[in-house]
Structure formats: C-alpha cells, structure tokens
C-alpha cells in the first residue's frame, strides 16, 4: 500500500474510533477516553514543537549520516564515466530534509495508531460489557414472562 493510502486509513480509523468512543455511557469509560485523547494530543503537540525546534539539528545529523554512507568505498568495478557522484551536496541535503520529514511523519502516525489501538480496546471492552448486560436483561425478562404466564391451563405451552 502507498503511504497516502495508509495515512488515510489510519486517519479514518482514528476518527471512527473517536466517534464510537462518544457513545460510551459509563463515567469511568468517558474519563478514560478523555484521558487517552488528551494524552495523545499533548504528545502530538510536544512532537510538533520538538520537530520545529530541532529541525536544523536533525537535518545536520541526517546529512552527516548520508555523507558517511556515500563515502563508503564501493568494491564493484565500474568505469568512472559510468559511475555516479555520491557527493552531490544538493542531492544529499534534499535527501536529509526528506529523511527528517519522513521520520517526523512516521512518529506522528505511530502516535495516531497507538491512540487508535487504545481507543479500540476501550470501546470493545465497553461494547462487550454492554452486550453481556443486555443479554442478562433479555434472559431475565424472558424468564419473568415465562413465569408470569396468565393463560388458562390448556392454552399454556412451553
């Protein structure tokens, strides 16, 4: 899958779990949902601030790593006219910027997927608990209706 498709899927999943989480009824579940969304919002804001603040430092580190990688001796025998220049400064700088931007996007998507997982666990446990309660209510209602059957004796059927 492409990166755009994955990002779109992740964003849709997060939005759908947030929407499903709004249907929670217990105060403890609502507090937990609020705590999860606030925690990940704080972490996202923190990552954005760090990204903006340390962008140049990160680019320098990525550029240094790119230069080190480009400086490794290649043991394959190529004629120098057919080889490529591994030390193109502008290309290495552009790639370092792309690396930093990609790392930031990956961090943010990991945060979103972690939030989605936690909300999924919260919502699924709440839905299971509600389904169990509903089954118990239905069973007790059916038992009560069976016990209070007011039809005449020959008309009663079980």
Beta strands, then each sheet from edge to edge (+ up, - down):
end
